[in-house]
Amino acid sequence: MVLLYPITTEKAIGLIELQNKIIFIVEANATKKDVKDEVEQRFGVKVAKVTVLNTTTNKKKAFVKLKPPFKADDIAAKLKIA
């Protein structure tokens, strides 16, 4: 399991609504392809792009942008974060 948990800050919720992106904390050794494959398999959506960011607290964030017509709102609803 690559995805650990979603980010639920105000800024993250804004990205869900405005840019169709959802942010997850992922395992430190996870690659972009690992994240893409797990999101597509787990939620039944198509991923347009994955961007990763290593934080100063030794965590890795993955910004997952979905391809239309898939909506990040739907994933957020499944995860009960929006």
N, CA and C of each residue as an Amber inpcrd file, in Angstrom:
protein
   246
   0.8490000  -1.1810000   0.0000000   0.0000000   0.0000000   0.0000000
   0.8910000   1.2400000   0.0000000   0.8060000   2.0020000  -1.0600000
   1.6520000   3.1780000  -1.2510000   1.0410000   4.4090000  -0.5900000
  -0.2780000   4.5860000  -0.7320000  -0.9570000   5.7500000  -0.1710000
  -1.1450000   5.5510000   1.3280000  -0.7080000   6.5230000   2.1230000
  -0.8810000   6.4160000   3.5640000  -2.1570000   7.1140000   4.0180000
  -2.3030000   8.4050000   3.6900000  -3.5170000   9.1430000   4.0410000
  -3.6020000  10.4360000   3.2300000  -4.8220000  10.9630000   3.0510000
  -4.9810000  12.2180000   2.2990000  -4.7290000  13.4330000   3.2020000
  -4.3560000  14.5280000   2.5840000  -4.1830000  15.8000000   3.2880000
  -5.5270000  16.5050000   3.3080000  -5.9140000  17.0540000   4.4650000
  -7.2390000  17.6720000   4.5930000  -7.1850000  19.1370000   5.0170000
  -6.0920000  19.8180000   4.6960000  -6.0050000  21.2270000   5.0520000
  -6.9070000  22.0620000   4.1450000  -7.0860000  23.2900000   4.5160000
  -7.9310000  24.1920000   3.7250000  -7.3770000  24.3640000   2.3070000
  -6.0640000  24.4810000   2.2040000  -5.4230000  24.6330000   0.9000000
  -5.6350000  23.3770000   0.0410000  -5.5290000  22.2060000   0.6600000
  -5.7250000  20.9440000  -0.0690000  -7.1620000  20.8220000  -0.5720000
  -8.1220000  21.2360000   0.2390000  -9.5230000  21.1960000  -0.1750000
  -9.7350000  22.1570000  -1.3500000  -9.0610000  23.3060000  -1.3180000
  -9.1390000  24.2630000  -2.4280000  -8.6170000  23.6620000  -3.7240000
  -7.5250000  22.8790000  -3.6520000  -6.9830000  22.2350000  -4.8460000
  -7.9570000  21.2000000  -5.4040000  -8.6630000  20.5200000  -4.5140000
  -9.6650000  19.5370000  -4.9560000 -10.7260000  20.2410000  -5.7800000
 -11.2110000  21.3710000  -5.2760000 -12.3110000  22.0750000  -5.9290000
 -11.8770000  22.8370000  -7.1800000 -10.7160000  23.4810000  -7.1330000
 -10.3200000  24.3690000  -8.2230000  -9.4830000  23.7020000  -9.3180000
  -8.5930000  22.7740000  -8.9380000  -7.6620000  22.2220000  -9.9160000
  -7.8260000  20.7260000 -10.1530000  -8.8450000  20.1150000  -9.5420000
  -9.0970000  18.6800000  -9.7040000  -7.8950000  17.8500000  -9.2570000
  -7.2390000  18.3000000  -8.1630000  -6.0810000  17.6060000  -7.6040000
  -6.4040000  17.1450000  -6.1980000  -5.8380000  16.0110000  -5.8190000
  -5.9700000  15.5310000  -4.4610000  -4.5660000  15.1990000  -3.9540000
  -4.2980000  15.5030000  -2.6830000  -2.9620000  15.3460000  -2.1240000
  -2.9510000  14.2050000  -1.1180000  -1.9680000  13.3200000  -1.2620000
  -1.7850000  12.2070000  -0.3410000  -0.3890000  12.2410000   0.2520000
  -0.2580000  11.7620000   1.4860000   1.0470000  11.4230000   2.0300000
   1.2920000   9.9810000   1.5980000   2.4620000   9.7310000   1.0220000
   2.7710000   8.3980000   0.5020000   4.0470000   7.8780000   1.1650000
   4.3210000   6.6050000   0.9610000   5.5360000   6.0090000   1.5060000
   6.7520000   6.6990000   0.9080000   7.8240000   6.7780000   1.6870000
   9.0210000   7.4970000   1.2740000   9.6710000   6.9150000   0.0190000
   9.5200000   5.6160000  -0.2070000  10.1640000   4.9970000  -1.3630000
   9.2170000   4.8580000  -2.5550000   8.0460000   5.4570000  -2.4840000
   7.0590000   5.3550000  -3.5650000   7.4770000   6.2030000  -4.7590000
   7.2770000   5.6630000  -5.9550000   7.5630000   6.4070000  -7.1790000
   6.2580000   7.0050000  -7.7090000   6.3790000   7.9030000  -8.6850000
   5.1970000   8.4970000  -9.3040000   4.3180000   7.4160000  -9.9300000
   4.9540000   6.4430000 -10.5660000   4.2030000   5.3570000 -11.2010000
   3.4600000   4.5310000 -10.1560000   4.0950000   4.2620000  -9.0130000
   3.4300000   3.5240000  -7.9300000   2.1710000   4.2510000  -7.4790000
   2.3040000   5.5710000  -7.2850000   1.1750000   6.3820000  -6.8200000
   0.0660000   6.3710000  -7.8720000   0.4340000   6.5950000  -9.1300000
  -0.5510000   6.6180000 -10.2140000  -1.3030000   5.2930000 -10.2890000
  -0.5680000   4.1990000 -10.2730000  -1.1910000   2.8790000 -10.3820000
  -2.1420000   2.6070000  -9.2270000  -1.7360000   2.9580000  -8.0080000
  -2.6000000   2.6760000  -6.8600000  -3.8600000   3.5370000  -6.8700000
  -3.7330000   4.8230000  -7.2140000  -4.9140000   5.6940000  -7.2620000
  -5.8900000   5.1910000  -8.3280000  -5.3720000   4.8440000  -9.5050000
  -6.2430000   4.3560000 -10.5770000  -6.9370000   3.0580000 -10.1810000
  -6.2000000   2.1630000  -9.5460000  -6.7750000   0.8740000  -9.1670000
  -7.7610000   1.0090000  -8.0110000  -7.4010000   1.7720000  -7.0120000
  -8.2080000   1.8700000  -5.8030000  -9.5040000   2.6450000  -6.0110000
  -9.4440000   3.7220000  -6.8290000 -10.6040000   4.5960000  -6.9760000
 -11.2800000   4.5030000  -8.3410000 -10.7220000   3.7470000  -9.2760000
 -11.3410000   3.5770000 -10.5850000 -11.3670000   4.8430000 -11.4170000
 -10.2960000   5.6270000 -11.3720000 -10.1990000   6.8780000 -12.1290000
  -8.9550000   6.8340000 -13.0190000  -8.8030000   7.8500000 -13.8790000
  -7.5960000   7.9840000 -14.6930000  -6.8150000   9.1860000 -14.1890000
  -5.5150000   9.0160000 -14.0230000  -4.6480000  10.0620000 -13.5030000
  -3.9340000  10.7480000 -14.6570000  -3.9770000  12.0820000 -14.6690000
  -3.3010000  12.8630000 -15.7050000  -1.8360000  13.0690000 -15.3460000
  -1.5680000  13.3700000 -14.0620000  -0.2110000  13.7260000 -13.6640000
  -0.0270000  13.5000000 -12.1660000   1.1700000  13.0870000 -11.7870000
   1.5270000  12.9540000 -10.3750000   2.7930000  13.7690000 -10.1460000
   2.7530000  14.6260000  -9.1390000   3.9150000  15.4040000  -8.7400000
   4.2260000  15.0350000  -7.2960000   5.5050000  14.7800000  -6.9970000
   5.8590000  14.4230000  -5.6270000   6.7360000  15.5020000  -5.0170000
   6.6480000  15.6030000  -3.7060000   7.3760000  16.6190000  -2.9580000
   7.8370000  16.0030000  -1.6500000   9.1350000  16.0690000  -1.3820000
   9.6470000  15.6010000  -0.1000000   9.5960000  16.7650000   0.8790000
   8.9550000  16.5580000   2.0300000   8.8100000  17.6240000   3.0110000
  10.0020000  17.6520000   3.9480000  10.0790000  18.6840000   4.7320000
  11.1820000  18.8030000   5.6890000  11.0180000  17.8630000   6.8780000
   9.8300000  17.2950000   7.0280000   9.5840000  16.3610000   8.1310000
   9.7360000  14.9100000   7.6690000  10.4990000  14.7070000   6.5780000
  10.7740000  13.3740000   6.0230000   9.5230000  12.6160000   5.6100000
   8.5520000  13.3390000   5.1050000   7.3660000  12.7200000   4.5280000
   7.3480000  13.0620000   3.0530000   6.6030000  12.3030000   2.2910000
   6.5130000  12.5340000   0.8550000   5.0640000  12.8070000   0.5000000
   4.8270000  13.9610000  -0.1560000   3.4870000  14.3240000  -0.6080000
   3.3730000  14.0200000  -2.0850000   2.2130000  13.5050000  -2.4710000
   1.9380000  13.2670000  -3.8850000   0.7130000  14.0820000  -4.2780000
   0.8910000  14.9620000  -5.2600000  -0.2050000  15.7550000  -5.8140000
  -0.7050000  15.0070000  -7.0410000  -1.9360000  14.5240000  -6.9880000
  -2.4870000  13.6920000  -8.0550000  -3.5520000  14.4800000  -8.8070000
  -3.2780000  14.7740000 -10.0840000  -4.2470000  15.4820000 -10.9320000
  -4.9970000  14.4470000 -11.7560000  -6.3290000  14.5430000 -11.7330000
  -7.1610000  13.5780000 -12.4450000  -7.5230000  14.0780000 -13.8350000
  -7.6890000  13.1220000 -14.7640000  -8.1340000  13.4550000 -16.1140000
  -9.6420000  13.6640000 -16.0930000 -10.1350000  14.6530000 -16.8480000
 -11.5840000  14.7730000 -17.0030000 -12.1070000  13.5370000 -17.7010000
 -13.2720000  13.0590000 -17.4510000 -14.3760000  13.6080000 -16.6550000
 -14.3230000  13.2170000 -15.1850000 -13.2360000  12.5930000 -14.7320000
 -13.1260000  12.1830000 -13.3280000 -12.9210000  13.3990000 -12.4420000
 -13.5210000  13.3540000 -11.2490000 -13.4720000  14.4980000 -10.3490000
 -12.8280000  14.1190000  -9.0180000 -11.9450000  14.9990000  -8.5430000
 -11.3030000  14.7930000  -7.2420000 -12.3510000  14.8650000  -6.1270000
 -13.4460000  15.6010000  -6.3780000 -14.5460000  15.6780000  -5.4020000
 -15.0870000  14.2890000  -5.0770000 -15.1750000  13.4260000  -6.0850000
 -15.7000000  12.0850000  -5.8820000 -14.7870000  11.2520000  -4.9770000
 -13.4850000  11.3700000  -5.2040000 -12.5370000  10.6430000  -4.3380000
 -12.5970000  11.2110000  -2.9340000 -12.6700000  12.5360000  -2.8110000
 -12.7540000  13.1710000  -1.4910000 -13.9990000  12.7050000  -0.7460000
 -15.0990000  12.5460000  -1.4590000 -16.3380000  12.0650000  -0.8320000
 -16.1590000  10.6310000  -0.3460000 -15.5000000   9.7760000  -1.1370000
 -15.2490000   8.3980000  -0.7160000 -14.3820000   8.3490000   0.5370000
 -13.4210000   9.2920000   0.6160000 -12.5150000   9.3490000   1.7660000
 -13.0810000  10.1590000   2.9200000 -14.2790000  10.7380000   2.6990000
 -14.9770000  11.5510000   3.7030000 -14.1360000  12.7590000   4.1580000
 -13.5470000  13.4800000   3.1860000 -12.7670000  14.6610000   3.5470000
 -13.3550000  15.9590000   2.9960000 -14.3560000  15.8910000   2.1280000
 -14.9270000  17.1400000   1.6070000 -16.4400000  17.0240000   1.4840000
